[in-house]
């Protein structure tokens, strides 16, 4: 039987492991859950969330400017679509706060069920939503409401499995297990890009804008429902519930958390800022730039991004091996420096024709994989045990909000009006934020 090899946060009390306790667990038929089993649940949840995320992001470039903002020029319509795109990230912290209150009162299963219903309803609502030509400004209002609801649902879908995985990972493989959940990002992006590339290349543009794009949201609805049900069944089992309770992974008051652990929340949000800034600047933003200012085929560019997603996954695997050898703090700091260097070449590559743009994408995805592979929960071990569950969720929400929510909007708006050099400034600011946060976070030295 595999025993749980866990490294608790600094100052956390050890989990009782007396012979009497072992005997009682054996009599009850319980067995410790291996980190690999927890990782499966994490990957399922993250892959479904990222697929939904990228379906909306790609649609914000290829579909929504024409369907919901046809009264504006293409650039302005895309910028408006990116404004609505950010609403989910604004809503996520609120969703986390509300869902933690629901879980304390009604339980984890009730919270996840509500999140499942809300996410399914909002995604399906977008799939069936008439465009501006049919119902006018109401379509924009409803799109905004559904997008905000998606954010609330994603905030409520936090199940604690990433934190449980971090606590149960062997000490010498913490970087490896931290990376596993992040693999959902390139997987979700690859599938979403492949689906859009197929529909965009197979249908006439009118058919694609009329009804073709809606199939991507049907698929997102189905995947999210199945994945949330799978996670619900997982965390509702007696053994997982017992492990979550043993590790004190239970919701706490957000007011109490911010008063006691506010510094850790901010440091955690900024520690991975370079990764989150790069995240949208190699996925959503370049697609909008190519659509507006390049003659490169949209389908071909999506294929290049799919290749980039494969390289990103490889970079994540490598990040796990590197972090276990040299430490997560050094890995994150080193990659932040590399992203800062990469930012200096971004304008030249993006303005360098097809070859330059493809190099930007492929190099960017490699750096994203190496850095983002260790970005999740980078400093959540700083939290006192009873705050770790809620703290990890809010740290991720704030990191997305600060680093990624407005990245496509800011990058496209500034570069279209003032030049591509501002993409470099945005990336460089993210790298500086990461290095500053890591410098403040001495606790990471012990990771």
PyMOL commands that set and color helices and strands:
alter all, ss='L'
color gray80, all
select helices_A, chain A and resi 19-27+35-62+64-67+74-106+108-127+132-135+137-156+161-168+171-202+205-212+214-235+238-246+254-271+273-281+284-293+298-326+328-350+353-372+380-382+385-403+407-418+421-440+442-446
alter helices_A, ss='H'
color red, helices_A
deselect
rebuild
show_as cartoon
